[in-house]
């Protein structure tokens, strides 16, 4: 038996196309935030119900605006519910022009589309428009549109629970299949290391140099041989790690010439796991490997390279119990609209990581994103409409 909640599907799709056409790569979300506000006002949300927080002043990266927060008073008793999504897209979406082809929305040209996460944005605007237009009874609702999710979950990290009206729990719209309810996700460390060696003429007196490249290579070989790279399994503990940018100063290549011993290397990487302590263990393995490698590469006087290794916790893992109120509410809403829900745990980070960490248990659901962060990305409109339907069922159920 499906839920009797109805909404105007053509309007929801038109809204999605409109939002997809507004550029807003991570850190530059002001234009899309203003477009969301305009769309909400057209749907009947008062301007005083919307405000920006000051998260952008705390984010250590240039960010145009804070998170957009919208509060709707309840028309029936009940705990306040939070619905969240992120405004930003990855840079590959810059200049995207959406077009509908049958039951899909694609990008014209050689860009990604931005369905991650304009599908979520459109779902939240459709939710507000529908409950107001149809005067559907609902508890107090807060809509949160975060910034800089794609570059480190920054908006969700710095949002304050009080500013959201102290919601009981949250539903985060960010994903592919509405029937897949994400109730847990990995945590991650980001690390970087600077290796400072000593330059020398590589053909005449290489023994006078200390090769930062050799130190880096030996360190990464130790990590790989120890089973700490890629898919990591140490006993019953599992995780992943990766080495990303490997270069020199100011983004240049490592080394200036083949006849000069490379004196500086800068490397960035990440470590992930569903276990908080094991994230630290993987990161420690990298730190130890660089320290060990530095001691192996010496000049003729026995001097070694200098290592500066820094790591930070990007986000913490979480896992909700199946008996948690947010999970039970989500399962009941999915059943009510005829979806066979599956509970899952993500190997990627979500705004839900920080929202849950900040005291708001969060379940994430999809709304049609496919092939995200790539050329060839598309939105499946059937999944998108199911995402709208599920959000409505969550809000009024």
Legacy VTK file of the C-alpha trace (Angstrom):
# vtk DataFile Version 3.0
C-alpha trace
ASCII
DATASET POLYDATA
POINTS 397 float
0.000 0.000 0.000
1.615 3.265 -1.101
1.372 6.557 0.695
-1.307 8.971 -0.599
1.130 11.934 -0.554
1.195 13.576 -3.961
3.353 16.306 -5.457
3.627 17.859 -8.909
6.353 15.807 -10.567
6.804 18.112 -13.577
7.441 21.038 -11.251
9.983 19.030 -9.294
11.848 18.140 -12.496
11.711 21.731 -13.764
13.078 22.862 -10.401
15.938 20.373 -10.685
16.844 21.549 -14.195
16.820 25.145 -13.004
19.112 24.407 -10.063
21.481 22.297 -12.152
22.026 25.250 -14.487
23.426 27.496 -11.725
27.166 27.159 -11.178
28.376 26.678 -7.625
31.608 24.734 -7.335
32.933 24.113 -3.862
33.772 27.323 -2.043
31.780 29.454 -4.501
28.206 28.710 -3.460
26.749 32.224 -3.226
24.913 32.165 -6.582
23.272 28.789 -5.998
22.348 29.759 -2.436
20.569 32.860 -3.746
18.785 30.772 -6.369
17.599 28.373 -3.659
16.268 31.293 -1.645
14.402 32.625 -4.678
12.910 29.186 -5.349
11.808 28.854 -1.725
10.235 32.296 -1.722
8.330 31.416 -4.884
7.101 28.324 -3.036
5.757 30.465 -0.208
8.600 30.398 2.330
8.979 33.785 3.992
12.316 35.596 3.732
12.543 35.806 7.525
12.529 32.010 7.707
15.916 31.915 5.945
19.328 32.934 7.157
23.004 32.205 6.634
25.232 31.108 9.489
28.884 32.118 9.875
30.487 28.775 9.056
32.445 30.368 6.197
34.322 32.510 8.731
35.578 29.341 10.453
36.465 27.345 7.344
40.230 27.596 6.640
39.623 27.888 2.886
38.161 30.810 0.921
34.375 30.371 1.084
31.840 32.880 -0.240
29.003 32.251 2.167
27.877 30.328 5.204
25.370 27.491 5.340
21.799 28.387 4.366
19.314 27.473 7.119
15.539 27.501 6.637
13.081 26.942 9.497
9.426 26.007 9.040
7.118 26.077 12.071
5.221 22.879 12.763
1.518 22.531 12.106
1.263 19.604 14.539
3.214 18.550 17.639
6.375 16.529 17.331
10.157 16.797 17.587
11.884 19.057 15.083
13.246 17.197 12.050
16.262 18.306 10.048
16.650 17.739 6.297
20.105 18.450 4.890
21.933 18.537 1.583
24.979 20.332 0.178
25.018 23.211 -2.272
28.426 22.746 -3.867
29.607 20.652 -6.772
33.070 19.473 -7.801
35.022 21.783 -10.161
34.416 19.429 -13.103
30.802 20.667 -13.066
31.751 24.289 -13.852
29.760 25.516 -16.857
27.429 22.511 -16.916
24.360 22.802 -19.138
21.705 20.234 -18.218
19.390 18.649 -20.757
16.639 16.087 -20.364
16.789 12.935 -22.456
13.889 10.635 -21.643
14.071 9.651 -17.988
17.543 11.068 -17.515
19.166 14.473 -17.195
22.595 14.729 -18.802
25.193 17.443 -19.254
25.868 18.898 -22.673
29.548 19.096 -23.521
32.587 17.903 -21.615
31.608 18.635 -18.028
30.143 16.688 -15.150
26.506 17.482 -14.389
26.281 18.383 -10.711
23.569 15.921 -9.738
25.790 15.566 -6.680
24.193 17.333 -5.061
21.637 19.458 -6.889
19.312 16.469 -6.690
19.328 16.892 -2.911
18.793 20.647 -3.210
15.801 20.123 -5.491
14.351 17.501 -3.134
14.462 19.903 -0.189
12.896 22.762 -2.155
10.185 20.388 -3.425
9.575 19.250 0.144
9.016 22.826 1.340
6.876 23.732 -1.677
4.636 20.685 -1.297
3.979 20.892 2.440
3.079 24.572 2.067
0.984 24.242 -1.087
-0.976 21.246 0.149
-0.989 22.385 3.777
0.240 18.987 4.913
0.427 18.544 8.708
4.037 18.293 9.830
6.222 18.820 12.909
8.713 21.709 13.003
11.177 21.346 10.121
14.628 22.749 9.419
16.252 22.642 5.991
20.042 22.866 5.902
22.002 23.618 2.713
25.702 23.232 3.493
28.792 24.654 1.805
32.126 23.049 0.934
31.010 19.449 1.374
33.056 18.373 -1.632
36.279 19.848 -0.267
36.128 18.412 3.244
32.608 18.432 4.743
33.411 21.885 6.099
29.927 23.386 6.278
28.536 20.468 8.271
31.608 20.475 10.508
30.965 24.047 11.640
27.164 24.227 11.716
25.797 24.690 15.231
22.988 22.529 16.555
21.331 25.496 18.282
21.173 27.381 14.978
19.224 24.453 13.534
16.596 24.542 16.281
17.997 21.501 18.116
16.462 18.841 15.858
15.926 15.310 17.143
17.504 13.724 14.075
18.263 14.365 10.422
17.734 13.000 6.919
20.566 13.882 4.563
19.734 13.724 0.848
22.951 12.776 -0.941
23.243 9.625 -3.007
21.881 7.439 -5.775
19.108 5.086 -4.681
16.394 6.311 -2.282
15.868 2.737 -1.117
19.448 2.549 0.174
19.537 4.152 3.602
23.053 4.935 4.786
23.311 4.639 8.564
27.081 4.621 8.948
30.240 5.786 7.207
34.016 5.684 7.473
36.132 8.351 9.099
39.279 9.748 7.518
42.623 11.381 8.238
44.284 13.723 5.762
48.051 13.879 6.033
50.908 15.630 4.341
54.655 15.316 4.615
57.484 17.638 3.670
60.857 15.985 3.030
63.787 18.376 3.016
67.024 16.927 1.716
70.070 18.648 0.232
70.863 19.554 -3.351
74.135 18.590 -5.011
75.423 18.015 -8.540
74.133 14.558 -9.370
76.935 13.828 -11.830
79.947 15.304 -10.073
79.258 14.931 -6.321
76.005 13.027 -5.708
77.396 11.871 -2.348
77.149 15.434 -1.092
73.383 15.441 -1.603
70.467 13.981 0.294
67.750 12.862 -2.100
64.247 13.711 -0.910
62.935 11.577 -3.774
64.803 8.536 -2.475
63.432 9.114 1.030
59.882 9.342 -0.322
60.323 6.219 -2.452
61.724 4.145 0.397
58.969 5.287 2.737
56.186 4.404 0.298
57.826 1.054 -0.417
57.783 0.279 3.320
54.116 1.271 3.553
53.245 -0.914 0.568
55.222 -3.917 1.736
53.708 -3.635 5.206
50.184 -3.853 3.801
49.241 -0.282 4.726
48.551 0.985 1.193
45.305 0.654 -0.771
42.927 -1.828 0.807
44.302 -2.333 4.308
43.669 -5.397 6.446
45.632 -5.977 9.623
44.150 -8.865 11.579
40.419 -8.207 11.880
40.796 -4.454 11.249
40.193 -2.978 7.820
40.534 0.359 6.078
41.998 2.073 3.042
44.750 4.535 2.304
46.029 6.451 -0.691
48.838 8.749 -1.734
47.654 11.717 -3.760
49.712 14.722 -4.931
53.455 14.037 -5.028
55.415 17.149 -5.938
57.668 19.994 -4.989
57.296 23.533 -3.736
54.238 25.619 -4.641
52.723 22.834 -6.707
55.711 22.434 -8.987
57.250 19.080 -9.805
59.616 17.450 -7.332
63.146 18.230 -8.463
64.395 20.856 -10.881
66.688 18.867 -13.179
68.089 15.387 -13.690
71.601 16.560 -12.788
70.581 17.947 -9.384
69.878 15.795 -6.323
66.275 16.572 -5.378
66.208 18.524 -2.140
62.462 18.789 -1.463
59.343 16.636 -1.851
55.798 17.367 -0.666
53.233 14.544 -0.529
49.580 14.430 0.503
47.515 11.377 1.346
44.544 9.981 3.237
43.622 7.065 5.508
40.091 5.739 6.099
38.373 3.177 8.294
35.099 2.494 10.062
37.179 2.139 13.257
38.430 5.380 14.791
41.564 3.860 16.332
42.500 2.041 13.141
42.441 5.296 11.158
45.146 6.513 13.509
47.063 3.256 13.147
47.199 3.578 9.353
48.308 7.200 9.599
50.972 6.245 12.147
52.310 3.617 9.743
52.899 6.331 7.148
54.528 8.660 9.667
56.829 5.891 10.889
57.791 4.899 7.344
58.853 8.433 6.423
60.878 8.725 9.638
62.579 5.376 8.978
63.344 6.253 5.356
64.898 9.566 6.353
67.439 7.657 8.441
68.458 5.484 5.478
69.410 8.256 3.042
72.561 10.128 4.105
75.194 12.361 2.614
78.908 11.565 2.947
78.961 13.195 6.361
76.114 11.061 7.663
73.520 13.833 7.668
69.906 12.873 6.932
66.801 14.513 5.519
64.365 16.429 7.693
60.792 15.180 7.907
57.757 17.294 8.751
54.669 15.070 8.935
51.251 16.566 9.750
47.871 14.857 9.967
44.353 15.951 10.873
41.114 14.109 11.398
38.983 15.085 8.408
35.860 13.439 9.792
34.946 10.753 12.296
33.276 7.420 11.511
29.786 6.730 12.796
27.291 3.876 12.848
23.674 4.201 13.940
21.896 1.248 15.493
19.017 -0.226 13.533
16.857 0.475 16.562
17.687 4.208 16.516
14.593 6.436 16.128
15.940 8.031 12.941
16.490 4.620 11.334
13.089 3.282 12.372
11.418 6.447 11.060
13.228 6.106 7.721
12.335 2.436 7.323
8.681 3.123 8.103
8.519 6.002 5.617
10.096 3.903 2.860
7.636 1.083 3.464
4.730 3.522 3.388
5.575 4.643 -0.158
6.297 1.139 -1.417
10.118 1.091 -1.309
12.009 -1.955 -0.089
14.692 -0.250 1.955
18.204 -1.584 2.541
20.506 -0.361 5.292
24.109 0.238 4.293
27.414 1.671 5.482
29.431 3.975 3.248
33.147 3.914 2.543
32.976 7.610 1.713
32.450 10.611 3.950
29.148 12.466 4.139
27.814 15.546 5.877
26.127 12.914 8.051
29.517 12.181 9.640
29.749 15.637 11.171
26.040 16.089 11.833
25.990 12.845 13.811
29.231 13.819 15.546
27.579 17.125 16.510
24.674 15.352 18.201
22.158 14.968 15.374
21.786 11.275 14.370
21.605 11.301 10.588
20.340 8.860 7.963
21.311 9.539 4.336
19.210 8.684 1.296
19.660 8.999 -2.445
17.819 10.957 -5.106
19.158 9.813 -8.466
22.854 10.738 -8.646
24.738 8.468 -11.048
28.383 8.414 -12.247
29.185 11.353 -10.000
32.389 13.402 -10.305
32.840 12.354 -13.920
31.975 13.219 -17.477
29.011 11.017 -18.217
27.277 11.853 -14.942
23.478 11.741 -15.103
20.378 11.969 -12.946
17.874 9.122 -13.056
14.532 10.907 -12.853
12.646 7.919 -11.465
15.084 7.752 -8.568
14.920 11.518 -8.138
11.127 11.493 -7.887
11.265 8.602 -5.424
13.698 10.681 -3.382
11.191 13.541 -3.340
8.448 11.126 -2.332
10.500 9.618 0.489
11.474 13.030 1.859
7.811 14.015 1.982
6.902 10.795 3.746
9.655 11.448 6.288
8.452 14.995 6.893
4.747 14.305 7.341
4.755 10.722 8.582
LINES 1 398
397 0 1 2 3 4 5 6 7 8 9 10 11 12 13 14 15 16 17 18 19 20 21 22 23 24 25 26 27 28 29 30 31 32 33 34 35 36 37 38 39 40 41 42 43 44 45 46 47 48 49 50 51 52 53 54 55 56 57 58 59 60 61 62 63 64 65 66 67 68 69 70 71 72 73 74 75 76 77 78 79 80 81 82 83 84 85 86 87 88 89 90 91 92 93 94 95 96 97 98 99 100 101 102 103 104 105 106 107 108 109 110 111 112 113 114 115 116 117 118 119 120 121 122 123 124 125 126 127 128 129 130 131 132 133 134 135 136 137 138 139 140 141 142 143 144 145 146 147 148 149 150 151 152 153 154 155 156 157 158 159 160 161 162 163 164 165 166 167 168 169 170 171 172 173 174 175 176 177 178 179 180 181 182 183 184 185 186 187 188 189 190 191 192 193 194 195 196 197 198 199 200 201 202 203 204 205 206 207 208 209 210 211 212 213 214 215 216 217 218 219 220 221 222 223 224 225 226 227 228 229 230 231 232 233 234 235 236 237 238 239 240 241 242 243 244 245 246 247 248 249 250 251 252 253 254 255 256 257 258 259 260 261 262 263 264 265 266 267 268 269 270 271 272 273 274 275 276 277 278 279 280 281 282 283 284 285 286 287 288 289 290 291 292 293 294 295 296 297 298 299 300 301 302 303 304 305 306 307 308 309 310 311 312 313 314 315 316 317 318 319 320 321 322 323 324 325 326 327 328 329 330 331 332 333 334 335 336 337 338 339 340 341 342 343 344 345 346 347 348 349 350 351 352 353 354 355 356 357 358 359 360 361 362 363 364 365 366 367 368 369 370 371 372 373 374 375 376 377 378 379 380 381 382 383 384 385 386 387 388 389 390 391 392 393 394 395 396
